[in-house]
């Protein structure tokens, strides 16, 4: 398939929801925090659930959006808030529950099955990077040998995608004009429309096949479709199947 993009020297991947199941891991990790809470303070545990903890984090996030420089602190702050809302304020316990959350999330963090093979197909032809409003770095995902650059909102004063300034920062970091950058992500309004508004190119990873975007939209249902969309030589597919993992 011939690419509908202009020549693209660098591909930026959103991380959470694009390369790994952040939401699933988050809910599982919050569940572990609740187990710890029930052990240390059953009264508070009886008043809380995953939904309340998620809502508290989202409320704080929306209040601080555009100025968040430490997502781990934000998470711990949201746990402290739900304890306070449950009339069981306990900063020491909040810190403990946050540690439980982070530890469990790290243990179960894993790439989607279509990610590693796709990155290996693309790496010989493009500079690959991460552009994220989260804090899951290449090292935590085990892909440092494939990722050349990383741009995280929390490291740039909280400037988030789809703010055009984050693409200006990325362009400076890569030395590529914004119009030549290709961003791939799973969120329609942020990763697709927001990216296009910034002047960069975009491909929407729509893992939910029941939801269709307007035409014309560069849309893929799995990352495995991206090399074909870009016109990566078919030989790259067979070569990587034969060679297996790099390194």
N, C-alpha and C positions, 0 to 999 in steps of 0.2 A: 504494500500500500504506500502510495506517495504521501509524504508529510504535507499537512495543510499549514504548517508553521514555516516562517522564514528560518534561515539558518540559525540554529540554536546551539551555542557553545556550552551553555550551562543549564542544568535542570535542578530546580529547587523542589524539595519534597516537604510538604507538611508532615508532621510526625504522628501526633495523636489521632487515631482514627484512620490514618492513611497507611502508616507502616506497622502499627500495632493496635490492639484493642484496648485503648486507654479506659473507656467507660466500663468495660467488663472488669478490668483489673481494679479500677477505682471502687466499684461496688463490692467486689470481693474483699478488698483491703479494709473498707469501712466496716464490713461484716466482722472481720477479725478484731477491729477496734472495739466494736460493740461487745464482742465476747469478753474482751479484757475489761471493759467498763462494767459488765454484769458481775464480773469476779470481784472488782474493787469497790464498786458502788451500785449494788442491785437496784436501789431506789431510783437513781438517775437512769440506769439501763432500762428500767421499765417504762420510762417516759420518752425514750428516744428510739429512732430507727434510721435506716440508711437514707430514706427520703428526707427526713428532717436535717440530717447531717449534710446531705447534698445541697439542700435549699439554703442552708446557712452559709456554706462556702460560696454559692452562686450570688447570694445577696452581697457579701463582702467584696467579691470579685467585681460586681457591677458598680459598687460604690467607688472602688479604687481603679477601675479600668483606665488604662492609659498611663498609669503611674506605678504599676506593680513591678518591683525589682527583686522580689523573693517569694516565689510561689510556695515554698515549704513553710515559710512563716505565715503566709495567708492560710494555708491548710490548718496549721496549729491554732491560729486565731479563730477559725471557724469552729473547731472542736471546743475551744474555750467558751465561745459564745453559746453553743447549744447546752453546755453544762450550766452556764449562767441562766439561760432561758428556762432550764429545768429546775431552777432554784437550788442548784448543787454546784456552785462555783468552786473550782479547784484547779488552779494553774499547774500544780505539780502533776495531777492526774491527766490534765489536758496534754502536757508534754509527753507523758508516758504513752497515751493513746496515739499521739502523732507518730511516735517512734514505731509503734506496732504497725500503724498504717504504712509508713514508708518501707519498713522491712518486708512486709508481706507483698507490697506492690513490686518491689525489686525482685523478689523470688519468683513471681509468676509472670514477669514481663517477657513477652515473646513476640517475635515478628509474625505477621500474617504469612501464610504459606506461599504467597505469590511474590514476596518482597525480595528475598535474597537472590534467587535465580534471575529476577528482572534486573536488579542492580548490577549483577555480574555481566549481564548482556550489554548494558548501557555503558559501563565504566570505560571500555576501550575507546568509545566514541565521544563521550561528553564529560564535562566536569560536573560531578554530582555533589549536591549540598543539601543541608537542612535549613528550612525557614519555619520557625515555630513560635507560637504564643505560649507553648508549654515549657517543660524543662527536661525532656528525655533526650539526652545527648547520644551521639553515635557510639561512644564507648559503652554506655549502658545497654545499647541494642546490639552490640557486637559487630558493628559494621565500619569500624574506623579505617579499615583498609580500602573501603570503597567510597568513603565520604571525604571530599577535599576541603569543604568549608562548612561552617555552621553559624547561623544568625538566630539568636534567641531574643525575644522581646525583653525579657527580664534583664538582659545584659545591656540594653540600650534605653534605659530610663522608662521602660514599660511601653514603648512605642510598638503597637501591635499591627499585624496584618488584620484588616485591609488598609491601614494608614499608608499612604504612598511613601511616607518617609522611610518605612522599613525596607522598601524596595530600593530607595536611593542608597541606603546604607549597604544593602546587598550588592548593588551595582558597583559601589566603590570598593567593596571587599573583593569582588571577583574581577574587577576591571572590565566588565561587560556592560554595554548600554542596556538600560532597562528594557527597551523594546526587543532585545534579543534574549532576555531571560525567559525561561519557561517554568511556570510553577504548577505543581501537581498536588491536588488536595481533595478531600472528601466533602468539605462544606460548601454548598452551592453559593450562598451569599458572600461568604468570606473568601474562600479559595478560588472561586471562579469569577464572580462579578466584581469582588473587591480587587482581585489581581488585574483584571482587564481595565478597571478604572484607573489603576496606577500606571497603565501603559505597558505592562508586561504581558506576556502570553500565558495562557492557562489551559490546563486539561483537567476536567472534572472527573474524579474517581467516584463513580456512583455504584457503590457496592449493593445498593438497594435497587434491584432491576425493575421494581414496580413503580419507581419514581423516574419520570422522564423530564429532562431539561428542554428549554426552548431551542429551536433551530435558528441559526447554526451554532452549535456548541460542540467543542471538542470533548467528547464524552467517552469514557471507558468504564467497563464494569469490573475489571480486574487489572492490576498493574501489569499482568502478563501481556496485555494488549498494547501497552505503551511502546515497546520496541517496534512493533509493526506499524503503529501510527506514525512513528518518526522515520520509518524507512530504514531501520537498521538491517544490514545485510542478513539474509537468511543463514549464511554460513556461521554467523555468530551464535545462532541458536544451537546448531549441531555441535559446534566446537565446545561450547560450555557444557553440553550434556556429556561429551566425551571426557573433558578434563576434570569435571567435578569441582569441588570447592577450591578456591585459591588459597595459596599459602601453606 
